[in-house]
Amino acid sequence: MAHASNTKINQKILDPRIYCDYTRLVKMKTNINGFSLSPYLKTSRQLSGRHLSKYRGRGLNFEELRHYHLGDDIRNLDWKVTLRTGKPHVRSYTEEKDHNVILCVDQRSNLFFSSIDTMKSVIAAELASLCAWRVIKESDRVGFFLINDENTEWMPPKRSQNDVLKYLKKLAATNQSLQVNTKEKHSISFSNALHSLNRRNLKNSIIIIFSDWVNITEEDVSLLKHLQKYNDVLSILISDPMDFSLTATSSSKWVLSNGTHQIDLEKQKDIIKANGHLEKTYQNRCEALRQLMAIKRLPFMEVSTTGNHISQFTHLLRAR
């Protein structure tokens, strides 16, 4: 089972199975060919088309103020700023039909786990960075919504590579702050995070959520359905074999703990009973996500902690 030391992480010696390195997240852009998100995600508004607009036009939404570049529409010149600075500046707009891709990345303590190869938290971070680079390649805007044990962090959608690099630095730092001795007593729930995301009143966005969805509740499903009214929501399930089964042999003995309490499973019948509960919970989780995705005919996608999550993910997007 993958594990981590409680001592301060040495940035020069990071086990890629346990923590994600910023450099590795940047290198994820070498894996973006051969798959695309757009065929599986359609926008919620009928008049908007099924792919994000690549055009910066004279629409209704102001995006940024920047230096004039050769070829820019002179009608967008901001004369006040130009006169004040002595350098030509233009106001950049996006058309109302533009959409955003929001990558919701779960980095709570429950994802700091793997019984085989790679931590769930690492998988969530790497797949999110892979999608970010794919979105940027298609000249669209990407933002992040990070969930950690204490709070959530919103990073607004941008289409520049420099902004993505800043976001990936924050993602790597959040991932590397996870430790085995983290106490979850005051950890925010997934419902808390979804409430926070709903309060942003997102519309016409593509929301991709990377989580293990452990302990998903009816409230969570309701909140996700509310998000789906105006957006496309794609749920990525990150699973581990121990999510649904403990090894049961005549000599098996399991000690399960949440960091505060623990329970000993010494008898085989106790392990079998525990496995029945795990299997049922896992199947309920999968079924809830399948039904949720079916509302907009989106695929149910699952990747495992075996260490080949990149190929699993890209294969799923190519195969459907």
C-alpha positions in Angstrom: 0.0 0.0 0.0 1.4 3.4 -0.9 2.1 5.6 2.1 3.8 8.9 3.0 6.1 10.1 5.7 4.7 12.6 8.3 7.9 14.6 8.0 8.2 17.7 5.7 8.2 16.6 2.1 11.5 16.9 0.3 10.7 18.6 -3.0 13.7 17.0 -4.6 12.6 13.4 -3.8 8.9 13.0 -4.6 7.5 9.5 -5.2 5.2 10.1 -8.2 2.8 7.5 -6.9 2.3 9.5 -3.7 2.6 13.1 -4.6 2.3 15.0 -7.9 5.1 17.2 -8.9 4.5 20.5 -10.6 6.9 19.6 -13.4 5.0 16.4 -14.1 1.7 18.3 -14.3 3.2 20.6 -16.9 4.5 17.6 -18.8 0.9 16.2 -19.0 0.5 18.3 -22.2 2.6 15.7 -24.0 -0.3 13.3 -23.6 -3.1 15.4 -25.0 -3.1 14.1 -28.6 -5.5 11.3 -29.7 -8.5 12.3 -27.5 -10.9 15.2 -27.2 -13.5 16.2 -24.7 -15.8 18.0 -27.1 -17.6 15.0 -28.7 -18.9 13.9 -25.4 -20.0 17.2 -24.0 -22.7 19.4 -25.5 -23.7 22.8 -24.2 -26.9 23.3 -22.3 -28.3 26.1 -24.5 -29.8 25.1 -27.8 -28.4 28.0 -29.7 -24.9 27.7 -28.6 -23.5 24.8 -30.5 -21.6 21.9 -28.9 -18.1 23.3 -28.7 -16.6 26.3 -27.1 -16.3 29.3 -29.3 -12.7 30.1 -30.4 -13.5 33.6 -31.4 -12.8 36.8 -29.4 -15.4 39.2 -30.7 -17.2 42.4 -29.8 -19.7 40.5 -27.6 -21.3 41.4 -24.3 -18.7 40.0 -21.9 -15.5 41.9 -21.1 -12.6 39.6 -20.6 -9.4 41.6 -20.2 -7.4 44.8 -20.9 -4.1 44.1 -22.7 -1.5 45.6 -24.9 -2.4 46.1 -28.6 -1.1 43.4 -30.9 -0.8 43.7 -34.7 -4.1 42.6 -36.2 -6.3 43.6 -33.2 -9.5 45.5 -34.1 -8.8 49.2 -33.5 -12.5 49.6 -32.5 -11.6 47.9 -29.2 -8.9 50.4 -28.3 -9.3 51.8 -24.8 -8.3 55.5 -25.4 -8.3 56.5 -21.8 -5.7 53.8 -20.8 -3.8 54.4 -24.0 -3.4 58.1 -23.3 -2.6 57.5 -19.7 0.1 54.9 -20.3 1.4 56.2 -23.7 1.0 52.6 -25.1 -2.0 51.3 -27.0 -4.3 49.0 -25.1 -7.3 47.1 -26.3 -10.3 45.8 -24.4 -10.8 42.1 -25.2 -14.3 40.6 -25.2 -15.8 37.1 -25.5 -19.0 36.3 -27.3 -21.9 35.5 -25.1 -22.0 32.0 -26.5 -18.6 31.2 -25.2 -18.4 28.5 -22.5 -16.0 27.6 -19.8 -14.5 24.3 -18.7 -14.3 24.0 -14.9 -12.1 21.3 -13.5 -13.3 20.3 -10.0 -10.5 18.5 -8.3 -11.0 16.6 -5.0 -7.9 16.8 -2.9 -9.3 15.8 0.5 -7.7 13.3 2.8 -9.9 10.4 1.7 -8.2 10.5 -1.7 -4.8 10.2 -0.1 -5.0 6.4 -0.5 -4.0 3.5 -2.8 -3.7 -0.2 -2.2 -1.9 -0.9 -5.4 0.2 1.9 -7.1 -0.9 5.5 -7.3 -2.7 7.6 -4.8 -6.3 8.7 -5.8 -5.3 12.3 -5.1 -2.4 12.1 -7.6 -4.7 10.6 -10.2 -7.2 13.4 -9.8 -4.5 16.1 -10.1 -2.9 14.5 -13.2 -6.1 13.9 -15.1 -7.3 17.4 -14.3 -4.0 18.9 -15.7 -4.3 16.6 -18.7 -7.8 18.1 -19.4 -6.5 21.6 -18.8 -3.9 21.3 -21.5 -6.3 19.8 -23.9 -8.8 22.7 -23.4 -6.0 25.2 -23.8 -4.9 23.5 -27.1 -8.4 24.0 -28.4 -8.2 27.8 -27.5 -10.9 27.5 -24.9 -11.0 28.7 -21.3 -10.3 26.5 -18.3 -10.7 27.2 -14.6 -10.1 25.1 -11.5 -12.2 24.5 -8.4 -10.0 22.8 -5.8 -11.4 21.0 -2.8 -9.2 20.3 0.2 -9.9 19.3 3.8 -10.5 22.9 5.0 -12.0 24.8 2.2 -12.5 25.2 -1.6 -10.6 27.5 -3.9 -11.9 29.0 -7.1 -9.6 29.8 -10.0 -11.5 31.6 -12.7 -11.5 30.3 -16.3 -8.7 31.7 -18.5 -7.4 30.7 -21.8 -3.7 31.6 -21.4 -1.0 29.1 -20.7 0.5 31.3 -18.0 -2.7 31.2 -16.0 -2.8 27.4 -16.4 0.8 27.2 -15.1 -0.2 29.3 -12.0 -3.2 27.0 -11.4 -1.1 23.9 -11.7 1.4 25.2 -9.2 -1.4 25.7 -6.7 -2.8 22.2 -7.5 0.7 20.6 -6.9 1.1 22.5 -3.6 -2.4 21.4 -2.4 -1.6 17.8 -3.3 1.7 17.9 -1.5 0.1 19.2 1.7 -1.7 15.9 2.2 -0.3 13.7 4.9 -1.3 10.4 6.6 -1.8 12.2 10.0 -4.3 14.7 8.6 -7.4 14.7 10.8 -10.7 14.7 9.0 -12.8 15.7 12.0 -13.4 19.2 10.7 -13.0 18.3 7.0 -15.6 19.8 4.7 -17.9 17.4 3.1 -18.4 16.9 -0.6 -21.9 18.4 -0.1 -20.3 21.6 1.3 -18.1 21.8 -1.8 -21.0 21.3 -4.2 -23.0 24.0 -2.3 -20.1 26.4 -2.8 -19.9 25.5 -6.5 -23.6 26.0 -7.0 -23.5 29.4 -5.4 -21.3 30.6 -8.3 -24.4 30.3 -10.5 -22.5 28.8 -13.4 -24.2 28.6 -16.7 -23.2 27.2 -20.1 -20.1 25.7 -18.6 -18.6 22.2 -18.8 -17.9 20.9 -15.3 -15.6 17.9 -14.9 -15.4 16.5 -11.4 -12.5 14.2 -10.4 -13.2 12.3 -7.1 -13.6 8.9 -5.6 -17.2 9.9 -4.7 -17.0 8.0 -1.4 -20.0 8.6 0.8 -22.0 10.3 -2.0 -25.4 11.3 -0.6 -28.8 12.0 -2.0 -28.1 15.7 -1.3 -25.0 15.5 -3.5 -27.0 14.0 -6.3 -29.6 16.8 -6.0 -26.9 19.4 -6.1 -25.3 17.8 -9.2 -28.7 17.7 -10.9 -29.1 21.4 -10.2 -25.7 22.1 -11.8 -26.8 20.0 -14.8 -29.8 22.3 -15.4 -27.5 24.9 -17.0 -24.2 23.0 -17.5 -22.8 19.7 -18.6 -21.4 17.8 -15.7 -19.0 14.9 -16.3 -18.1 12.8 -13.3 -14.9 10.9 -13.2 -14.8 8.0 -10.6 -11.4 7.2 -9.2 -11.5 3.7 -7.6 -9.3 1.3 -5.8 -9.9 -2.5 -5.3 -10.2 -1.9 -1.6 -13.2 0.3 -2.2 -15.3 -2.8 -2.7 -13.3 -5.8 -1.2 -10.9 -6.7 1.5 -8.7 -9.8 1.0 -10.3 -12.7 2.9 -8.2 -15.7 3.9 -8.0 -18.0 6.9 -5.1 -15.9 8.2 -6.5 -12.5 7.3 -6.6 -9.8 10.0 -7.6 -6.2 9.2 -7.4 -3.1 11.3 -9.5 -0.3 9.9 -9.1 3.3 11.2 -10.3 6.8 10.4 -7.4 8.3 12.4 -9.5 8.6 15.6 -11.2 5.2 15.9 -10.4 1.8 14.8 -12.0 -1.6 14.4 -10.4 -5.0 14.3 -11.6 -7.6 11.8 -10.1 -10.9 12.8 -12.7 -13.5 11.9 -13.3 -14.4 8.3 -17.0 -14.0 8.7 -16.5 -10.4 9.8 -14.4 -9.7 6.7 -17.0 -11.3 4.5 -19.6 -9.1 6.1 -17.5 -6.0 5.6 -16.9 -7.0 2.0 -20.7 -7.2 1.5 -21.1 -3.7 2.8 -18.2 -2.3 0.7 -19.5 -4.0 -2.5 -23.0 -2.7 -1.9 -21.8 0.8 -1.2 -19.5 0.8 -4.2 -22.3 -0.4 -6.6 -24.7 2.2 -5.2 -22.1 4.9 -5.9 -21.6 3.7 -9.5 -25.3 3.4 -10.1 -25.9 6.9 -8.8 -23.3 8.3 -11.1 -24.5 6.3 -14.1 -28.0 7.6 -13.7 -26.7 11.1 -13.3 -24.7 10.9 -16.5 -27.6 9.4 -18.4 -29.7 12.5 -17.9 -27.6 14.2 -20.6 -26.4 11.0 -22.3 -22.9 11.5 -21.0 -20.6 8.5 -20.3 -19.9 7.0 -16.9 -16.1 7.0 -16.6 -14.0 5.1 -14.0 -10.2 4.9 -13.6 -8.3 2.8 -11.1 -5.2 3.2 -8.9 -3.2 0.7 -10.9 -0.8 3.3 -12.2 -2.0 3.5 -15.8 -4.7 6.1 -15.3 -3.6 8.3 -18.2 -4.0 5.5 -20.7 -7.2 4.4 -19.1 -8.7 7.9 -19.3 -7.6 8.6 -22.9 -8.8 5.2 -24.0 -12.2 5.8 -22.5 -12.5 9.1 -24.4 -11.3 7.5 -27.7 -13.4 4.3 -27.4 -16.9 5.9 -26.9 
